[in-house]
Amino acid sequence: MDRRRFLSTSLLGSLAFMAACRGTSLSRVSQKRPNFVFILVDDQRYDALGFLGKYPWLKTPNMDKLRKEGAYFKNAFVTHSICSPSRASFLTGVYSHIHGVVQNTFNDYDWQNCPSFAQILQGKDYKTGYIGKWHQGPGGHERPGFDYWLSFDGQGTYFDPQYTENGKEYQAQGYTTDILSKKAVDFIERQYENQPFALYLSHKAVHGPFLPAPRHGDTYEGIELDKPVNFDDNFETKPQWFAKNHIKGVFRSSRPGEYQDVKAMPQQWNPYFNNHYDNRSYTDYYRTLSAVDEGVGKVYKALENKGMLDDTVIIFAGDNGFFLGEHRHLDKRMMYEESIRIPLLMRYPKMVEEGKTIEELALNIDLAPTILDLAGAGIPSHMQGKSWRPLFEDKSSSWRKSFLYEYFVDLVPGIPTMVGVRTQDWKLIHYPNLDDIDEMYDLKNDPHEMHNLAMVKEYQAKKKELHKELRRLIKETGYDQNKWEIKPVRHKPARPGSGLIIERDFEQQGKPLVCDGEPVMSIENDEFPSLKGGPFTVDVIVKAKSDGIVLAKGGWNNGFAVFFQNGIPSFAYRANSSLYIADGHEPALGRRLRITGMVYNSKAHLYIDGKFVSSIPVSPYYFMAEPAENLNLGGDSGTAVLGGIMNNGITGSIYRFRLYDCRK
């Protein structure tokens, strides 16, 4: 063997050894490093792709082309379905409880401890660019990891947007999707063969209000979306916090999932957003997507013109899903399929065969490790996602079989914090901060998630199995909902508060109010300011000797009451004919108690002697109409607030009663 061949062989051996030590194959080291173009669309549903055929009229030819020439991920998901947390997870490869963006728009991800793939690639001599919506911390200013930067504050606008480009602020003219696509093309045209690049193109579209480009204003003219199968959901099997919006009845914190006197609230299917998103039609959502698809084609053509197309990994995704009437809901956030599933496509002919369908569970946290793996940059140990490389090489035997979903209460306080597990065929959703039931769905037989099996006796073994898997994932991912200070979100009242508005201090007057099973005092309505449209607090000191009503105001439609049943104190709030009861936990007859009932921030709350006892979600959040009847102490009269539960008053003594307006 001559010396040159010996050195060549030795060098190859050394490279192979070094690559093996780093966990990187020799082929990854020796081949030319690819470019990357990642295109992220806002609120695009997983099924908003023409090639899927759900809507025969939907045209997305350029997205379809990526699918034809690359891979389609059939089961792609986000781990947190709202804009800011999901976007940070795409960048960092970790869950939101790790990178720290747990709500919308309050802060940027922790780029010191969770560097993005762009930061790492920039350190590996990649030319990096960010174009479009950032939507984490406020402001469109530059963030670490990008050589070129163009963005805007928050959601931005569809027409004549205000941009920050490499530190310079200016107002552009035109339609924002077209402008962003043109900026992406310009970035590609400035690149050279001798330096790889990574471009992140993040669209505002198709976030509401759904304003299509003027040229697409008549696209899909005459088409209206059909009513979703699960618009008429089986709401009686849902948790209280969700069911209360769709059925009337009696809801108790001590009996989650057991609803009494249930009446349906019929609702007509309407393919318009009504008061949401400027009354646009659901079809406008798809019209707005048309310019995004055209932009995909322009980026594709720019790469082709530069001779870089097959050397570039193109990845296309949505930042979360979106409801269009499923479960009678809009927006996202919840763990139902329409919210957490996303479109995901990837083209890279050097690795991905044409027309490939990936069945395995793919996540947004997989993007960063995949890009770093294909770039030969190494995957940092802190990243929780996985490279998709094994899925393209048909080496998926050890791929994930489940994943953790998380959501922290955000700008919509009626949707609670939740954590759950999703497998190929099953889903479990748990609400850690509520006294409420879980949700569990057999996705194979119930793909529209209409039949909650969490309370069904025959499925308790499966529920136990899924809870075990959830605990494993919580431990594995380091989930701790108490790690982050969740900024309080309050429903603003329709009127200003005025503190204490009514007081009867019988003890100070020298004698408690003695009750004998009937109302003993009535406070006329003309003493009350309005309770409509805002939070309030009822506070009473009482010693009850028997079950019965301590106080009540209102009637069958709207009102509130404090009462004892089976010796246990409770607070009731009735609104729009539904009754919501926050129950105590233990009997307390014969004891002097301070019972406090509060209605604020979408719940009715019960406190005993100043200590929190229970709460229950309510709907509407505050009285929509004034409780009509007088307030009675010692019982109830007229139309009973607690009709069907009890009508009698207590025997015992009331020492003090107070009513507060807009207690904070």
Salt bridges, closest charged atoms under 4 A:
ASP42 OD2 - ARG87 NH2 3.06
ASP42 OD2 - LYS133 NZ 2.20
ASP43 OD2 - HIS207 NE2 3.96
ASP43 OD1 - LYS332 NZ 3.04
ASP47 OD1 - ARG45 NE 2.89
ASP47 OD2 - LYS54 NZ 2.67
GLU69 OE1 - ARG347 NE 2.65
ASP108 OD2 - ARG143 NE 3.22
GLU165 OE2 - LYS183 NZ 3.24
ASP178 OD1 - ARG215 NH2 2.78
ASP186 OD1 - LYS182 NZ 2.87
GLU193 OE1 - LYS32 NZ 2.66
GLU221 OE1 - ARG287 NH2 3.90
ASP232 OD2 - LYS227 NZ 2.80
ASP232 OD1 - ARG328 NH2 3.07
ASP233 OD2 - LYS238 NZ 3.28
ASP233 OD2 - HIS327 ND1 2.56
ASP284 OD2 - ARG280 NE 3.25
ASP284 OD1 - ARG287 NH1 2.75
GLU294 OE1 - ARG215 NH2 2.72
GLU294 OE2 - HIS216 NE2 2.89
GLU304 OE1 - LYS301 NZ 3.58
ASP310 OD1 - ARG347 NH2 3.08
ASP311 OD2 - LYS32 NZ 3.61
ASP311 OD1 - LYS350 NZ 2.48
ASP319 OD2 - ARG87 NE 3.31
GLU326 OE2 - ARG45 NH2 3.03
ASP331 OD1 - LYS332 NZ 3.45
ASP331 OD2 - ARG333 NE 2.63
GLU337 OE1 - ARG341 NH1 3.98
GLU337 OE1 - ARG422 NH2 2.63
GLU337 OE2 - LYS427 NZ 2.66
GLU338 OE1 - HIS327 NE2 3.82
GLU353 OE1 - LYS356 NZ 3.99
GLU359 OE2 - LYS74 NZ 4.00
ASP366 OD1 - ARG400 NH2 2.73
ASP373 OD1 - ARG28 NH1 2.60
ASP373 OD2 - ARG389 NE 3.16
GLU393 OE2 - ARG389 NH1 3.46
GLU393 OE1 - LYS395 NZ 3.84
ASP394 OD1 - LYS356 NZ 3.05
GLU406 OE1 - HIS97 ND1 2.74
ASP410 OD2 - ARG333 NH1 3.02
ASP438 OD1 - HIS430 ND1 2.75
ASP438 OD2 - HIS467 NE2 2.72
GLU449 OE2 - LYS427 NZ 2.60
GLU465 OE2 - LYS462 NZ 3.11
GLU469 OE2 - ARG472 NH2 2.74
GLU476 OE1 - ARG472 NH1 2.76
GLU503 OE2 - ARG658 NE 2.84
GLU507 OE1 - ARG592 NH2 2.85
GLU527 OE1 - ARG504 NH2 2.77
ASP539 OD1 - ARG594 NE 2.85
ASP539 OD2 - ARG656 NH2 3.06
ASP583 OD1 - ARG252 NH2 2.78
GLU586 OE2 - ARG591 NH1 3.92
ASP661 OD1 - ARG495 NH1 2.27
